[in-house]
Amino acid sequence: MFAASNQLLWSMIGLLLTMGGTFLEAYGINLPWNWSQQGIKTFSLGVSYQIGAVLLVGCLGGKNAGGLSQIAYLVMGLTLLPVFAEGGGIGYVKLSHFGYLLGFIPGAWICGYFAFKARPRIETLAFSCLCGLFTVHICGIAYLMISYLFPWRVGENLSLIQAILKYSWFSLPGQLVVVCVVTIVAYVLRHIMFY
């Protein structure tokens, strides 16, 4: 009973984090050795904290809580609640980049699976986050390829290579920075929570 209620709690936390992370842009700061000449300056990483929320719930709540939170997120977004970056509704499945959102489910599950296979160390948590991130990108690229084969796709007129560059390659550096942040936060919180 405790395990089920714990997973439900983490699923709800993951849902809220994913919804909030969708609209929270990730920023970085310039390197410390430049602070004396330039001061502390911020710059956009070109991504939101959405993927960070997906991976964090996997690292803290486990595979089932991670997967369930993302299923709830997709159901909410597809039933007209504007929780996706560009709104919501069933028409979202026609967007060529919808596969990245679908990839949140296996991405969070895989991240949670590996995060709890061993003691919470920086390396194991980083590995689990990277596995989850690459799962999201694999699902997104697969959906892109399928959407280019069939005529249901709507939206921008990009070639398949341009779409892969836009949705995967160009966002990957910022997402890797977010993965580093998630790894450290998950490491600290897992040790505070004693598991």
C-alpha positions as CSV (number, residue, x, y, z in Angstrom):
1,M,0.0,0.0,0.0
2,F,2.8,2.4,0.9
3,A,4.7,1.7,-2.3
4,A,1.5,2.4,-4.4
5,S,0.7,5.6,-2.6
6,N,4.4,6.7,-2.9
7,Q,4.4,6.1,-6.7
8,L,1.1,8.0,-7.0
9,L,2.6,10.9,-5.1
10,W,5.7,11.0,-7.3
11,S,3.5,10.7,-10.4
12,M,1.6,13.8,-9.4
13,I,4.8,15.6,-8.6
14,G,6.2,14.6,-12.0
15,L,3.0,15.8,-13.7
16,L,3.2,19.2,-12.0
17,L,7.0,19.5,-12.7
18,T,6.5,18.6,-16.4
19,M,3.7,21.1,-16.8
20,G,5.7,23.9,-15.1
21,G,9.0,22.9,-16.8
22,T,7.3,23.3,-20.2
23,F,7.0,27.0,-19.7
24,L,10.3,27.7,-17.8
25,E,13.2,28.5,-20.1
26,A,16.6,27.2,-19.0
27,Y,19.4,29.7,-18.6
28,G,23.2,29.4,-18.0
29,I,25.8,31.9,-16.8
30,N,29.2,32.8,-18.1
31,L,32.2,31.1,-16.8
32,P,33.5,32.2,-13.3
33,W,36.9,33.4,-14.5
34,N,35.2,35.9,-16.7
35,W,33.2,37.5,-13.9
36,S,35.8,40.0,-12.9
37,Q,35.9,41.5,-16.4
38,Q,32.3,41.0,-17.6
39,G,30.3,40.4,-14.4
40,I,27.8,37.6,-14.1
41,K,25.8,37.3,-17.3
42,T,23.0,34.9,-18.2
43,F,22.2,33.4,-21.5
44,S,19.4,31.2,-22.8
45,L,20.2,27.5,-23.4
46,G,17.5,27.4,-26.1
47,V,15.5,24.7,-24.2
48,S,13.0,24.6,-21.4
49,Y,13.2,22.6,-18.2
50,Q,10.5,20.2,-19.5
51,I,12.9,17.3,-20.3
52,G,14.6,18.0,-16.9
53,A,11.3,17.4,-15.1
54,V,10.7,14.2,-17.1
55,L,14.1,12.8,-16.0
56,L,14.0,14.1,-12.5
57,V,10.7,12.3,-11.7
58,G,12.3,9.1,-13.0
59,C,15.4,9.6,-10.8
60,L,13.4,10.3,-7.7
61,G,10.2,8.4,-8.1
62,G,11.3,5.4,-10.2
63,K,10.2,3.9,-13.5
64,N,6.5,3.5,-12.8
65,A,6.0,7.0,-11.3
66,G,8.0,8.4,-14.2
67,G,6.0,6.7,-16.9
68,L,2.6,7.3,-15.2
69,S,3.3,11.0,-14.8
70,Q,4.1,11.3,-18.5
71,I,1.0,9.3,-19.5
72,A,-1.1,11.8,-17.4
73,Y,0.7,14.7,-19.0
74,L,-0.1,13.5,-22.5
75,V,-3.7,12.7,-21.7
76,M,-4.1,16.2,-20.2
77,G,-2.5,17.8,-23.3
78,L,-4.5,15.8,-25.8
79,T,-7.8,16.6,-24.1
80,L,-7.6,20.3,-24.8
81,L,-5.8,21.5,-21.7
82,P,-3.1,23.8,-22.9
83,V,-0.2,22.1,-21.1
84,F,2.0,21.6,-24.2
85,A,4.3,24.4,-25.4
86,E,2.0,25.2,-28.3
87,G,-1.3,24.6,-26.5
88,G,-3.1,21.3,-26.5
89,G,-5.7,19.1,-28.2
90,I,-5.9,15.9,-30.2
91,G,-4.6,17.8,-33.3
92,Y,-1.2,17.8,-31.7
93,V,-0.6,14.2,-32.9
94,K,-0.5,15.6,-36.5
95,L,2.6,17.8,-35.6
96,S,5.7,16.1,-36.8
97,H,7.5,16.7,-33.4
98,F,4.7,15.1,-31.3
99,G,7.0,12.0,-31.1
100,Y,9.2,13.7,-28.7
101,L,6.3,14.1,-26.3
102,L,5.4,10.5,-26.8
103,G,9.0,9.7,-26.0
104,F,8.6,11.2,-22.5
105,I,6.8,8.0,-21.4
106,P,9.5,5.5,-22.2
107,G,12.2,8.1,-21.5
108,A,11.0,8.6,-17.9
109,W,10.5,4.9,-17.5
110,I,14.0,4.0,-18.7
111,C,15.5,6.8,-16.6
112,G,13.7,5.5,-13.5
113,Y,14.6,1.9,-14.2
114,F,18.4,2.6,-14.4
115,A,18.3,5.2,-11.5
116,F,17.2,2.5,-9.1
117,K,19.3,-0.4,-10.4
118,A,22.2,0.7,-8.2
119,R,23.0,3.0,-5.3
120,P,22.4,6.6,-6.1
121,R,25.8,7.8,-7.3
122,I,26.5,10.7,-9.7
123,E,27.6,8.4,-12.4
124,T,24.6,6.1,-12.2
125,L,22.2,9.0,-12.1
126,A,23.9,10.7,-15.0
127,F,23.8,7.4,-17.0
128,S,20.1,7.0,-16.3
129,C,19.3,10.6,-17.4
130,L,21.3,10.2,-20.6
131,C,19.5,6.9,-21.4
132,G,16.2,8.7,-20.8
133,L,17.2,11.7,-22.9
134,F,18.3,9.5,-25.8
135,T,15.2,7.4,-25.6
136,V,13.1,10.6,-26.0
137,H,15.2,11.6,-29.1
138,I,15.0,8.1,-30.6
139,C,11.2,8.2,-30.3
140,G,11.0,11.7,-31.6
141,I,13.2,10.9,-34.7
142,A,11.2,7.7,-35.4
143,Y,7.9,9.7,-35.3
144,L,9.5,12.4,-37.5
145,M,10.4,9.7,-40.0
146,I,7.0,8.1,-39.9
147,S,5.3,11.5,-40.3
148,Y,7.3,12.2,-43.4
149,L,6.2,8.9,-45.0
150,F,2.5,9.4,-44.4
151,P,0.4,12.5,-45.3
152,W,-1.1,13.3,-41.8
153,R,1.7,15.8,-41.0
154,V,0.8,19.5,-40.7
155,G,2.9,22.5,-39.9
156,E,6.3,23.7,-41.2
157,N,7.8,22.7,-44.5
158,L,11.1,21.4,-43.4
159,S,13.0,18.5,-44.9
160,L,13.4,15.4,-42.7
161,I,17.1,16.3,-42.1
162,Q,16.1,19.9,-41.2
163,A,13.4,18.7,-38.8
164,I,15.9,16.3,-37.1
165,L,18.4,19.1,-36.8
166,K,15.8,21.5,-35.4
167,Y,14.2,19.2,-32.9
168,S,17.1,17.0,-31.8
169,W,20.6,18.2,-32.8
170,F,20.2,21.9,-32.0
171,S,18.4,21.3,-28.7
172,L,20.8,18.6,-27.5
173,P,23.6,20.9,-26.0
174,G,21.1,22.8,-23.8
175,Q,19.4,19.5,-22.8
176,L,22.8,18.0,-21.8
177,V,23.3,21.0,-19.5
178,V,19.9,20.4,-18.0
179,V,20.8,16.7,-17.6
180,C,23.8,17.8,-15.5
181,V,21.6,19.9,-13.3
182,V,19.1,17.1,-12.9
183,T,21.8,14.6,-12.0
184,I,23.1,16.8,-9.2
185,V,19.7,17.7,-7.9
186,A,18.6,14.0,-8.0
187,Y,21.9,12.9,-6.2
188,V,21.3,15.4,-3.4
189,L,17.6,14.7,-3.0
190,R,18.1,10.9,-3.1
191,H,20.6,11.2,-0.3
192,I,18.4,13.5,1.7
193,M,15.5,11.0,1.3
194,F,17.8,8.1,2.3
195,Y,17.1,5.8,-0.7
